[in-house]
Amino acid sequence: MYTNVEMYIGLCEIVREWVIKDDELLKLHHGRLGADHYADPAYHLLTQDIIYATVDNEWQMEPVEEEPFDIKVMDDEGIEVVVPPPYSGKAIKTDFLKLAVSQKVLGNLGEQAVLDYERRKLYELQPELHPVWTAKEKGDGLGYDIDSFDLDGTPIVIEVKTTRTAQAPFYISDRELEASKSYGERYCLYRLFDFDEHTRRCKMIIHRGSLECFCTHPVSYKVNYKRSPINQHVKKVSY
């Protein structure tokens, strides 16, 4: 039951992140509110309305066979390229929304576990100091998740990476890497693994300082594609 609630909260947060970016939707939403309505500046109620409406309509809709996308493949000079017919084999369907919600829930649980750990750590020797779940209160664009303190009162920032097994990889963003280099020894990576949300147990390793030692194998690049002279020498192939 607890996991279902966490999954729902994670789903709401994913949908809300898209809702607050849609200016047209927010304009329509504010236009329907009267003086006696609660505006809910965080848009949690609007998010839940959207989820409920989607689920309700999904149950009422008759299943339909969707037409494939008509995609025209063009070369660098804008000439259409002949492509092979669609693959007729059986595809493996991945529920990316469910996967994203599951990962979001796991990440939130890991951050909550670390927040509780930091509270217990400081309670005895530094009771006036309190850790803050910064990613939840200010957003996750700062390159770390939690503001806390060492036992001598020195401020530290904590990035939490949580996986269910020790062998599972985790990902470090460019913002997190730059933050780790900027904060130096005040930057802490709390690596949680063997995480079990049912028994509420996990293991943890703490790394201090720059994350450069982990960032040895880039798996993606940001590309702003523009046709360059090198593209003119690419052999054009028709299938």
N, C-alpha and C positions, 0 to 999 in steps of 0.2 A: 504493500500500500504506500509506504514511504517513498519507494522508488517511482511509483506512478505519479505522485505529487511532484517530485523533483523533475520528472520528465515533462510534466505539463508546464511547470514554471520555466524550464529551459526553452520549451516551444514558444511560450508567450514572449520571452525575451528576444528570441530570434525574430519573431514577427514584428515586435515593437520597434526593433532596430530599423526595419524597413518602413514602418509606418511613419516614424518621425522624420524620414528623409523625403517623404512624398508631400510636397507643398500643396499640390492640387487636392489630394485627399484631405489634408488638414483644413484647407479652406472650406471644402464642402462640409466637413464635420462641424467647424465653428459656426457655419451658416445655419445649421439645424438646431443650435442650442439657444434656448431662451434665457431670460433673466432668472428664472427659477430653477435652472439646471446647474448641476455641478460640472465645472469645466474640466477637472482632472488634468492639470498641466503636464503630467507624466504620460498621459494617454494609455494607462493600463486598462481602463474600461473600454475604450475604443478597440484596443487590441483583442480583448476577450470577445467583444461583439463580432469582430471579424472572424475569429476562430470558430465561435458557435455557429455563425451563419454558414461558414464553409462546410463544417461537419454536417450540419442539418441538410444543406443542399446536396451534399455528396450522397447521403442516404436516399434522397428522393430522386436523384437523376438516374435515368435508364442508361445502362452501359452501352457505349457506342464504339465502333471500330474507327480509330483515327486514321485519317489519310496521312501518308508519308509527306515529309517536307519536300518541296520542289526547290532544290538548290542548284544554282548555276555556278560552275567553277570557272573563274577567269584567270588569265595569266597577267603578268605585269603590264601588258600593253592594252588590257581590257578586252582581249579576245577570248571567247568562250572555248573551254577545253572539253573534249569528249571524255566522259568518265564511265567507269564500269557500271553495270546494273547493280541495284541494291543487293546486299548480302542476304541470302534466303535462309541462313542457318538460324538456330535457336539462340537468342540473346539471353544473357544473364541480367536480370533486373536488380538494380541496387536501389534501395530506398534511401536516397541521399538525405532527405529531410530527417528521417528517423536516425540515421547515422550522425548527422550534425547535432540533433537534440541530445543524443547519447553522449557525444563528446563534450557538449556544452555542460551537461549535468555533471559529468565526471570532473571536468575542470572546476566547476563551482564547488563541488564537494571537497576537492583537494584544497582549494583556497580557504574554505570554511575550516577544514582540519588544521591548516597552518595558523589561521587566525586564533583558534582555540589554543593551539600549542604556544603561541607567543603570549597570549593572555596569562596562561599558567606559568610561563617562564618568568614574566615580569612581576607577577602578583606578590611573591614573597619579598623580593629585594628592592623592587622599584614600583610600589603600588600606585604611585601617582602618574606613572607612564602607561599609556594605553595604545595598543596597535590599532591601525585604521585599515579597513578593507578599501583601499583607494580605488581599485578597479571598479568596484561596485558603486562607489559614491561619486567618482569623477569621470569614469569611463576607462577603457582599457588601452588608451593610446599613449600612455606615459612610458611604456617599456618595462613596467613592473606592476605587481598586483597589490602589495601590502606595504604600508609604512610602519616601521616598528623601531625597536631600540636594542642595543647590546645591554648587558647587565651593568655596564659602567655609565649608561645613559647616552652613549653615542648613537645618533640616528642612523638607521639602516633602511634599505629598501629591499623588498623580497619579490622575486619572480618564482611562481609555483608551476611546476610541470608534473602532471599526474598521469600515470598509465596503470592499467590493470596488471601488467606483468613487467618484470625487470627487463625483458628483452625487447619490449615494444619501443619503437623510436618516438622521439618527441621533436617538435619543431621550434626553432628560435627565429623570431622576426628581425628584420633590419633595425626596427625601433628598439627592440630589446637588446640587441648587440651594441648599438650605439650608447644606450643608457648604461650598460655594464662597463663600457670603457670610460664613460664620463664620471660615474660614481666610484670607480675603482674598488677598493676593499670594503666600501660601504654597500656594495651591491652583492646580494646573496641569491643564489639559485637553490631553492629547496626542491629536490628531486624526490617525489613520492612514487613508489611502485608497490607491486603486490597489493594494490588497493582493492579492498572488498567493502562495498557500501552496506552490505547486509550485516556483516559482523563488526563493521566500523573499525577495521584494523588495516594498517599499512606499514610500510618501512620507508625510511627517509634518509637521504644523504644530503649534506649541505656543502655547497661550493661557494667560495667567496672570490670576488674580483671579476675581471673581464671574462666574457664567454667566448673569446676568440679561440681558445683551445678546443672548443666543441664545434666551431663553425668551419669545418674543413671540407665539407661536401655539399656545395650549393645544389638545391633541387629545383629551383625556379629562378627566372629572370624577368624583370619588368622590361617590356619591349614597346617602344613607340615606333611602329613600323612606318618607314618612308622608303620609297623606291630610290635606290642608290645605284651608282654606275655598276656595281658588282652584279646587280640583278639583271643587267642587260646581257650578261654572258652566260646566264643560266640556260641550260638546254631545255627546250620546251618539249614535253612528252605528251602524246595523246594515247589514252588507254583503249 
